[in-house]
């Protein structure tokens, strides 16, 4: 249940922010500084993956995204309730981000980006990209530090039933 709430909330927020960007920041390239030279909203389109890699590979990116979404959703539906909380949250965030950008790729042929962190001259990104990144960082932390532990676990550890 939590995973579905995360996925639908993030996809909804992502599409809403993209809609607002389209309706209020058009034309493409228009920018609104929230903090001059630090953070802007800038209307941009990305026909590739992260940082424009594989630009113009729409159908490959759609196929990979569909596969990733299917595998993640299948895992969360079939085995999610048996996994600990941090793993479920991280996978739900990755799924939500992949789905948000997949919607754009299928409907428009590109992904709409708008979050422009200029302080470090970073690539323009969107809410879905943020969800994938946060989910990947949480997943890496879980694999590195929490695997098999009860870190953020929603399940109470059961005592060993073996008599010693």
N, C-alpha and C positions, 0 to 999 in steps of 0.2 A: 504494500500500500504506500509506504513512504517513497519507494522508488518511483511509482507512478506519479505521485504528487511532485517530486523533483523534476521528472522528465516533462510533464505537462506545464509546470510553472516556468521552467527555463525556456522551453520552446515558445510558449506564449509571450514571455517577456522579450525574447529575441525577435520574434516576428513583429511585436508591437513597436519596439525601438526601430527596427528596420522600416516599418511603415511610417513612423514619425519622421525619420530621416528622409524618406522619399517625398513626403508631403511638405516638409518644411525646409529642407536643405537643398532641394534641387535648384540649379542644375548640378550635374556631376562635378565634383571638385569644390563645390561651395563649402565654406568652413565657418564655424562659429566658435570663437575662442571662449572657453569657460575660465581659463587662466592663461593669459597671453604667454606664448612660447613655452607653456608647460603642458596643457591639456586642451584639446579642441574637439569639437564634433565636425568631422569632415566626410562628405559624401564620396564614397569610392566603390568601385566594382572590382572584383577579383575573379578572373576566369580560371585560376589555378588553385592549388592547395595552399598550405601555409607559405607566407612570404612570396606568393606568386609562382611557386614551383609547379611544374607540369602545366603551365599556362596553356589553355586551349585543349586540354584533355578532358572535356566535359563528360563524355560517356564512360571513360575509365574511372574518373572520380565518382560518378554516380554509382557505377557497379561496386567499387570498393566501399563506398559509404553504405549502400544497401546491404552488402555482406556484413560489414561491421555492425550496423544497427540490428540486423537479424540475429547475429551471434550474441551480442550483448543482451538484447531483449529476451532471447531464448534462454540464456543463462540465468538472467534475473528471474524469469518466470518459473523455470524448472528447479533451479537450485538456490535461488536467492534467499529464501527463508531459512536455509541451513547455513548461511554465511554470516560473518560478523558485520556489524553496522558500518564500519569504515569502508570495507570492501564494497558493500552495496551502494553506499553514497557515491564513492568514486566512480563506479561503473555507471550509475544513473546519470552523473554529470557528463561523462564521456558520451553516453548514448544521447542525452539531450542536445549536446553541442553538435554531434554528428547529424542528428535529425534536423536541427534548425538550419544548418547549412545545406543539407540535402534538399530541403523544401525549396530553397533559393535556386539551387543548381537545376532541379527538375523544372521548376516554373519559369525561371528567367534565363538560365544558361550561365549564370555567374552568381557569386555571393556578394551581398551588400555589406560593406564595412563602413564604420563611422567613428570608432573610438581612436583618437589620434593623440598618442602620448608623445609629445614633441621634445620633452626635456632630454630624453636620451635618443631622439631620432629613431623611434621604434616604428615598425610597420603598422599601418592602420588595421584595426581588427574589429570584432563585434562581440556581442554577448555570447553567442554560441562558441566562438573561439575561446573566450574566457572560461566557459564551462568545461571545455575539453582540456584546457591547460590546468585548471584547478583540479579536475578529476584525475589527470595524469600524475600531478604532483602528489595528491593524496594516495593514489595507487602505489607510486614509487615508495612513498614513506611507509605504507602498509607492508609492502614486500620487504623493505629494508629493515624495518624496526618492529612491526606488529604482527607479522605472520605467525599464526598459531597461538597468539596471546589474546587476552581478553580486552585489549585496548579498544575502547568505545563499543564494546560488545553489548548487544541487546539480550544475549543469552547468558543465563547464569551458568558458570562452569559447574559441571557435575563432578562430585567426588569419585575417585576411582573405586569401582565396585569389587576389585580383587581384595581378598583377605590376605593379610601378610602375616 
